[in-house]
Amino acid sequence: MTMLNSQWEPRLGPASGAPRGAHVGGLWQEQPCSLSPQPEIIVARWTDTRTEDRREAVVAPDGQFVLGVALTPTRVRLRSGGEMIFDGVMASGMTYVCHPSQTLHAEFAGPADFLHLYVAGGSIHKQQTAETSADMYGGALLATMLSRDALIDQLARAVQTAEDGADESYVETLARAIVMRTTQIRQRSSRVSSLPKWRLKRVTDYIEAHISEAISLADMAAAAGLSRTHFTAQFRIATGCKPHDFILLQRIEAAKRLLVETSRQLLDIALTVGFQAQAHFSTVFKRFVGETPGRWRRTQLAERSQTREAA
């Protein structure tokens, strides 16, 4: 197994032993390089600190699957084969799977940080039965978006913190665990249909209209026109999130808009987007964004000011 560090910003230049890449048509294409002959799993860290809207791409090499795991919440649209497979905030622990030779196009609206696992197709069959492998990786024409998983989130963070000077066998064990867990989730997801887009829109419209109020699972299921049991399963497939986490993400996104577009106080913003106390708002905001609301606001306003001055 090989560990690599890379960045989506080719202008920063790859580090020693990092993937080589080409900037083609505005899209960053990674070409992993090996430190050992034909490794079964290559681990790469992809980061991009830019805040402006932009388009990128993930290109799966021939004979390799790419498992991408979000390390931080990221607002993104993902397209595969011309089809939209995700549009929203990708929470940490959410995973996508690209098949060999596929290109996944992404439209970002803020910083991004991902763990990428390049998995040789043959190695999957060594770990599981052919039936299980085919269920996860067979015949699909589009990249697959999987629901958020707390275990994958923890495993990916363990790889992240072990990047420098880590024992290779330890990191390989973590990487293989991520692959196995992804297979389990894919199997489970294949048995449940996704919430139709028109039902999902009714739910998101309901949340937006009631963002300052308490929103229950029953409220969301009623907006979708389904029972709570059927709604919960289908909703997780469609969004990759539990309903409660999805509501929190929508509250944080609404708060971010208010933070940069108004001069309102933090407490006022917290109450407006449905938090009962500023302290709770700050805790949840930092968990999803990585910074406190006040610090994030100052950073965003400073960057906007610099952009205007440069223009």
N, C-alpha and C positions, 0 to 999 in steps of 0.2 A: 504494500500500500504506500501511496505517496501523498505527502501533504504539501500544498502550495498556497501561497498568498498572492492575491492579485487585486486589482482595482479597476472599476469600470471607467475610470478616467485615464485614458492612455497618455494624456499630456503629463501625468505624473511619472510615467515610465515604470516598467515592471522591475521588481526586485530580483535579486539573484535567485535563480531557480524557479521564478514565477512563470505563469503561462505567458506565452507569446501571443500577441493579438494584432488584428488589423482593423483600422477604423474605416469602414466601407459604407458609403451612403449614410453617414451619421449614426451607424449602428456599430456597437463594439462587439466584435466577435472574438471569443477566447479560443485559443488552441492549446490545450494542456500539453505540457511536456513531462516526461517521465524521469524519475531519478532511479528507477529500477526497471528491469525488462518486463514489459507487459503486466503492469500492476492490475489487480482486480478492482481496486477502488482508489480513485484519486480525490483528495479532499482539497477544495479551494475556498478561500474567503473572498467574497466580492463586496466591495464597499464603494459608495458614491456619496459624497457629502454635499453635492450641489443642491440648491433649493429651487432652482427654476424648473419649469416644465421641460421635459425632454423625452426622446424616444431612444430605446436601447433594444438589444436583442440577445437572446441566449441561443447558441447554436450547439446542438448535440452532435458530437463527432460520430463518424461511422462506427457501428458496433458497440456504442456506449449509450447508456441511459443517463440522463441528468436528473438528479433529485435536488431541487432547490428548497431550502428551508429559510423562512424569514427569521432574522434575529431581532429585528425591531419592527414596530408597526409601520407600514408603508402604504401610502395611497398610490394605487397603481391600476391600470387597465392591462389585461393580458389577452393577447389574441394568438390563436393557433389555427393555421390553415384558413385564415380569413374569418374565423368564428371567434366571438368574444367568450372567453371561458371564465373571466373574473373582472369585476369592476367595483372597486371600493377600497376599503382599508384592509390590507392583509396583516393580520395580527401575528405576533411572534409565535412560532410553532406551526404555522400553516405551511403546507408543502405542495409543490407542483412536480409533475413527472413529465419529462420530455423523452420521446422515443428516439432511437438512433437516426441521425441525419435530419431531425426536425429543427425548425427555427421557431422560437417563441418570441413574439414581439411584445414589448412592454412600453407603456406610456406612464412615466413617473411624474408626480407632483410634489417632490420633496426628496430628502435624503433616503438612501436605501442601504441595507446591510443584509447580505445573504450568505448562507453556507451552501456550497455546491458539492454534491457527491457525483463523480463520474464513475458509473458502475459498468464494468464489462458485462455484456449480455450473457456470456457463458457462465459467469460466476454465480448468477442467480440460481441456475439449475443445480449448482453444487450445494446450495444451502437449503433448497426446498424441493418438493416434488414438482414434476413437470406440470401437473394440473394447477398447482398454486402459482407457479411462474407464469403460465399462460394467462391465468386470470388477471394478474396484475399488468403484464407487459405484452400480451398478445394483441394482435390485429387492430388496435385502436388507431385511428388516423389523426386524432387530435391529442395535444398535450392534455394532461389530466390535472385538475385542481382538487386537492384533498382537504378535508376539514382540519381545523386546528386540533393538535393533540398535545396535551401537557407533557407526556413522556418524551415525544420527539423534541419539544422545546427544551426540556432539561438535558437531553442527550446532546443536542446541538450546542447548547451553552457550555457543556462540559468540553466539547471539542474546541470551542472558541477560546476558552480559558487555558486549554492545554497546548495551544499552538506553538509556543516558544519552548524548545528544548524538551518536548514531551517524549516519553517512551513510545516508539512506533506501534508496538503491540497493543498498548492501551488505547491509542487513538483508533487503531484498526478495529478493536472490539466495539468502541462506541459507534463507528461508522457502520459496521455490520448490523448493530442493533437498530440503527435508524432505518436501514434497508428492510430488515425483517418487520419492524413496526409499520413501515409504509405499506408493505404487502398486506398486513392484517387489515389496515384501514381501507385499502383499496378493495379487498374482498368484501368487507362489511358494506362499503358504499355501493358496490355493484348490485346489492340486493334491495336497495331503496331508491326510488325515483326522486329526482330533484324537484324542489318546489318550482312550479311554472313561473316564468318571468312576470306574468300579469298579476299573479298572486303576491309575488315578492314586492312588486311595485306598490301594491295596496298596503303592504306592511310598512315599507319605508315611508310612504306618504303619511301613514298614521303616526309613525314615530316623529316625523318632522313636525306634524301639526300639534303633537302633544309633548314636545321635547322638554317642556318645563314641568311636566306632571309625572306622577308615578305611573309606570307602564308595566303591566303584568304579562305573564305568558298567556293568560286567558285573553287579554286584550289583543295581543298580536295574532293569536290563533283565530279569534273572531274576525279580525280585519282580513285575514287570508281566507276565511270561510271554511276552516277545517277544525277538526277536533285537536286538542292539545297534543295528544300522542302522535297523530299523523303529521301535524305541523312541525313538531320539534325535530323529528327524523328528517323530513324533507328540507327543512330550513337549514340544518347543518350541512347537508349536501350542497345546497345552493350557495351558501355564503361562507362555509368553512368555519363558522363560529356558533357557539351556543347563543341562544336568544339574549341572555343577560349580557354576555360579552359584546354582542352586536349593538345593543342599546348603549352601553358605555362608550363604544367606539364612535357612535353617532353623536353622543353628547360631547365627546372630546373634539371631534371635527367641527361641530357647531361653535364650541368655545374658541377654537383656534381662529375661526373667521372673525369672531367678535374681538379677539385680542389684537388683531392687526388692523381691523377696519374701524374700530371705535376706541375711545379713551376711557371707557367705563371701568369702574373698579373691579377687582378680582371677585369680591363677594357678590357683586351685582351680576357678573357673568356666570358665576357658579350657580346662583339661584335661577337665572334665566334658562340654563341648559339642564336643569333638573337635579342639581346636587343640593343637599340640605344644609351643607356647611362648607366653608372655604377650605378647611383642613382636609376634608374628604376629597374635594375637588382637586386639590394640589397633589394628594397622594395618588389618585387614579391617573391624573394627567402625567405625572412623572413616570408611572409604571408603563404607560403606553407610548409616551413621547421621549422619555429619557431625561427631561429637564423639568423644573418647576414652571408653572405658567408665567410667573414674572420674568424669569431669566429667558425663557423662550421668546416672550414678547420683545424684550430688549434686543435680543439677537436678530429677530426678524425685522424689526424697525430699523436697526443699524444697517442691515444688508440692503434694505430697500432704499435707504438714504444714500448709500454708496452707489447703488445702481443709477439713481436719478442724477447724482453728481457726475458720474462717468458719462451719462448720456448728454 
